[in-house]
């Protein structure tokens, strides 16, 4: 059995519903320096296409992982806890949280 392919992405770009399928674009920071005051530029790395049911199962799994990260102290709740917002702690800064 061969190892699964791995793709690194900094974050998710567009998430759309098209043709009855959920399409998630994985993006990474583009090479080169951005000009001062400009937002960082992202470039697509891969697109994941899944059924709405598969997307909902994945979303539930991600919510569970966020709870584990909060419980482990790797990220902390910010703002209204009922909204589920999280922020990176000083020891684990990430642009994704």
C-alpha angles and dihedrals in degrees: 000000000000124000116262118255114261126209123187117218130174093213146326119285120190120001112194141167111226130159090359092300131105113235119198119189115209112209138186133195111276118241122259131047122292120225117261111277094019121119114246114269119236127201127200117258103174142342122228116204120193142157118267088250091053090048092053091050089050092048090052090050090051092050089053091050092050089053090051091050091051092046090050091051093241091120130015135214115259129194118349108008090209089066092059094230114162134191131195117258120233091263095052112035114178131169087222095067 
